[in-house]
Amino acid sequence: MKTNSLLPLIMLAFVACTPTVQLQAPDKPIEINLNVNIEQHVKIEIQKDVKQAIAKNPDVF
């Protein structure tokens, strides 16, 4: 008979111990630092006859 009277107290104890989840915005804004190094390499090949024409007439370009 004692176990039947303790059952509601045990149930109440389990209900009182339920975990809670809280979401809260931070006080400061989120700061993201990105250190990015971008390099570009361009390779241009010119035919021999075009090179010779440019060498003869440097004022063309």
C-alpha positions, 0 to 999 in steps of 0.5 A, spaced: 500 500 500 505 504 501 508 503 494 501 506 491 502 512 495 509 514 493 507 513 486 504 520 485 510 523 488 515 519 484 511 521 477 511 529 480 519 528 481 520 526 474 516 531 471 519 537 475 526 534 472 525 535 465 530 539 461 529 545 457 532 548 451 533 556 451 535 559 444 539 566 445 542 571 440 549 573 442 550 580 445 556 581 439 555 580 432 559 574 429 566 576 426 569 571 421 576 573 418 578 570 412 585 570 409 585 569 402 590 569 397 588 570 390 594 569 385 593 569 377 598 567 372 596 569 365 600 566 359 600 568 352 604 565 346 605 569 340 607 566 333 614 568 331 612 572 325 607 576 329 613 577 334 617 579 328 612 584 326 611 587 333 619 588 333 619 591 327 614 596 329 614 597 336 609 603 335 603 599 333 600 597 340 
